[in-house]
Amino acid sequence: MSAMNRLNGKTALVTGGARGIGRAICEAFVAAGAKVAVADLLADEARETAAALGENAMALAMDVTDLATISEGVSAVEKAWGQIDILVNNAGIFTMASIEEITPEVYRRQYDINVGGTLFAIQAVVPGMKQRGSGAIINFSSQAGRRGEPNIALYCSSKAAIISITQSLALELAGDGIRVNAIAPGVIDTPMWDVVDKLFARYENKPVGQKKREVGEEVPLGYMGSPEEIAEPCVFLASDAARYITAQTLNVDGGNWMS
């Protein structure tokens, strides 16, 4: 099967799909033959992305901290296209705070989106996947989930939790024909990194732009990755080419982490 039709006949739901890595995944899935639901809290941007992708895409206004919007989104996709074969849990936020600055509210928001959003989106699609006896779920961790970093305890630990959840649910759902894997991106040039860079400027007393430049130069391959360089491995994990792969977290980081 050629790369252009690796996902023919498949239907995917991508959270955080309106921009950045999520949009690149939606574009790559449609190019590979899938129908894609672009789910995002940014409803207008989700509609713009879906419109740009054409008739094989639809937009969903989804807040992954709100179980009702997750359920409504899954129902809308199943009503329109019959089923969800692929779930990509890409929605997430980055929080930077010293131990003195962490509040219960900051803690809950980080975990409600990054961890809870992943768990409850999976919970919503699993019944249909179990009924069909197949499915591919791809969660998003990070190289930050492989190690600790100062002032980033909440983000790092939430992404470490995604690796653990991926392993546990892969074992739980293997007998139902559902594969669960994760991707751990390295430093990827997206709008989120502009926010991250400004936070590092504050905590490390650096000019805005310096941290972003430094992290790109420190990558063994010598540059920050692009969203497209994350989307292509995502297509692979969603496809039948990865049918014997489950419970894995794939590092896509230019060599930053070796495992």
Secondary structure as UniProt FT lines:
FT   HELIX           3..5
FT   TURN            6..9
FT   STRAND          11..15
FT   HELIX           20..31
FT   TURN            32..33
FT   STRAND          35..40
FT   HELIX           43..53
FT   HELIX           54..56
FT   STRAND          57..61
FT   TURN            64..65
FT   HELIX           67..81
FT   STRAND          86..89
FT   TURN            99..101
FT   HELIX           104..111
FT   HELIX           112..116
FT   HELIX           117..132
FT   STRAND          135..140
FT   HELIX           143..146
FT   TURN            150..151
FT   HELIX           153..173
FT   HELIX           174..176
FT   STRAND          178..185
FT   HELIX           191..203
FT   TURN            204..205
FT   TURN            208..209
FT   HELIX           210..218
FT   TURN            220..221
FT   HELIX           227..238
FT   HELIX           240..242
FT   TURN            243..244
FT   STRAND          249..252
FT   TURN            254..255
//
